[in-house]
Amino acid sequence: MSLELMKQALEALERGETKLRYEAITALRAAIEQTHGDWDEVEALQASLREHMVEIHRLRAAIEQAQEPVAFDHGIGIDRFKVVRGAFWWHVLIGDSPTEHGKFRSRAGAEKMAADLLREFRNGAFVQHTTPRQWQGLTDDEITEAGHLNVEGERMLPYSFARAIEAKLRERNHD
């Protein structure tokens, strides 16, 4: 029963004064209270969800700004694959190797293969790196703090301690 229907029924029952109507009025009031309480909880959850979504959008925007775009150097690998004419076939030379690869009846076929190899070379065989950051370790105080947080009674929790150190190093070196 919807809240609006319960309110309408309550108004209709409040017009009479019999014992049956009194019991109905009491039951409807309880149902309205319960429904109203549930809606308050739903509204609170919706407000919390909106706050979390705002934070998610803020973090996404910060991540996008933090990512540094790397310009692609189109000269990479340009001389790596060369098309040469053999005694009868066309071939592709790879790098400085004198070994001829493939047998092609036409120069166009060999050039297509060289272009495909260059594309695949650029797509995965060669990764461009930005200047690596200097590794930052932890101070003795930070290690001690992580150790104190991972003690149960008089026992050190080595797995938890290792995870705490790992998290601190990741935080320091990946931000």
C-alpha positions in Angstrom: 0.0 0.0 0.0 1.4 3.4 -0.9 1.8 6.2 1.6 -0.7 8.3 -0.1 -3.4 5.6 -0.1 -2.7 4.9 3.6 -3.2 8.6 4.4 -6.5 8.7 2.4 -7.8 5.5 4.2 -6.8 7.0 7.6 -8.7 10.2 6.8 -11.8 8.2 5.8 -11.7 6.1 9.0 -11.1 9.1 11.3 -14.6 10.4 10.4 -16.3 7.5 12.3 -16.0 6.4 15.9 -16.5 2.6 16.1 -14.0 0.3 17.8 -13.3 -1.4 14.4 -12.4 2.0 13.0 -10.2 2.8 15.9 -8.2 -0.4 15.3 -7.9 0.4 11.6 -6.7 3.9 12.4 -4.1 2.6 14.8 -2.8 0.0 12.2 -2.7 2.6 9.5 -0.8 5.1 11.6 1.8 2.5 12.4 2.1 1.6 8.7 2.5 5.3 7.8 5.2 5.7 10.5 7.0 2.7 9.3 6.9 3.7 5.7 7.9 7.3 6.5 10.9 5.9 8.5 11.9 3.7 5.6 11.8 6.7 3.2 14.0 8.7 5.6 16.5 6.0 5.4 16.3 5.9 1.6 16.7 9.6 1.4 19.8 9.4 3.7 21.3 6.7 1.5 20.6 8.8 -1.7 22.3 11.8 -0.1 25.3 9.7 0.8 25.5 8.2 -2.7 25.4 11.7 -4.2 28.4 12.8 -1.9 30.3 9.7 -2.9 29.6 10.3 -6.6 30.9 13.8 -6.3 34.1 12.5 -4.7 34.5 9.8 -7.5 34.2 12.5 -10.2 36.7 14.7 -8.4 39.2 11.8 -8.1 38.7 10.9 -11.8 39.4 14.4 -12.9 42.5 14.5 -10.7 43.8 11.3 -12.2 43.2 12.5 -15.7 45.1 15.7 -15.0 48.0 13.8 -13.4 48.6 11.5 -16.4 51.2 13.0 -18.5 50.7 12.4 -22.2 53.7 11.1 -24.0 54.2 12.3 -27.6 54.7 9.5 -30.0 57.9 9.6 -32.0 57.0 8.5 -35.6 60.6 8.1 -36.4 60.9 5.1 -34.1 61.8 1.9 -36.1 61.6 3.7 -39.5 64.9 2.1 -40.6 64.3 -1.2 -38.9 62.7 -3.0 -41.8 64.2 -2.6 -45.3 62.9 -4.1 -48.6 65.6 -5.5 -50.8 65.6 -7.4 -54.1 67.2 -10.8 -54.1 68.2 -12.9 -57.1 64.6 -13.8 -57.8 62.4 -12.7 -54.8 61.8 -9.6 -52.8 62.8 -9.8 -49.1 62.6 -7.9 -45.9 65.8 -7.2 -43.9 65.2 -6.7 -40.2 67.6 -4.5 -38.3 71.3 -4.9 -39.0 70.9 -8.6 -39.8 72.0 -9.7 -43.3 69.4 -12.5 -43.2 66.6 -12.0 -45.8 63.1 -12.7 -44.4 60.2 -13.8 -46.5 59.8 -14.4 -50.2 57.7 -11.9 -52.1 56.9 -11.9 -55.9 56.5 -8.1 -55.9 58.1 -5.1 -54.3 54.6 -4.0 -53.1 54.1 -7.3 -51.2 57.4 -6.9 -49.5 56.7 -3.3 -48.6 53.3 -4.2 -47.2 55.0 -6.8 -45.0 57.6 -4.3 -43.9 54.8 -1.8 -43.0 52.9 -4.4 -41.1 56.1 -5.4 -39.2 56.8 -1.8 -38.4 53.3 -1.2 -37.1 53.4 -4.3 -34.9 56.9 -3.3 -33.7 55.5 0.1 -32.6 52.4 -1.4 -31.1 54.1 -3.8 -28.7 57.7 -4.7 -29.3 58.9 -1.3 -28.3 57.5 0.7 -25.4 58.4 4.3 -24.9 59.2 5.2 -21.3 59.2 8.6 -19.6 62.2 9.5 -17.5 62.1 7.1 -14.6 61.6 8.6 -11.2 64.1 8.2 -8.5 63.2 5.4 -6.1 62.2 6.6 -2.7 62.6 4.2 0.3 61.2 4.5 3.8 62.8 6.2 6.7 63.6 4.1 9.9 60.7 5.9 11.6 58.2 4.9 8.9 59.3 1.3 9.1 59.1 1.4 12.9 55.6 2.9 12.7 54.4 0.2 10.3 55.8 -2.4 12.7 54.0 -1.0 15.7 50.7 -1.0 13.8 51.1 -4.7 13.0 51.7 -6.2 16.4 49.1 -8.4 18.2 49.9 -8.8 21.8 53.6 -9.5 21.8 53.6 -11.2 18.4 54.6 -9.4 15.2 52.2 -10.1 12.3 54.8 -10.6 9.5 52.3 -10.8 6.6 50.5 -7.6 7.7 53.8 -5.9 8.3 55.0 -6.8 4.8 51.7 -5.5 3.3 52.0 -2.3 5.3 55.5 -1.7 4.1 54.4 -2.5 0.5 51.5 0.0 0.8 53.8 2.8 2.1 56.3 2.2 -0.7 53.6 2.2 -3.3 52.1 5.4 -1.9 55.5 7.1 -1.9 56.7 5.9 -5.4 53.5 5.9 -7.4 52.0 9.3 -6.6 
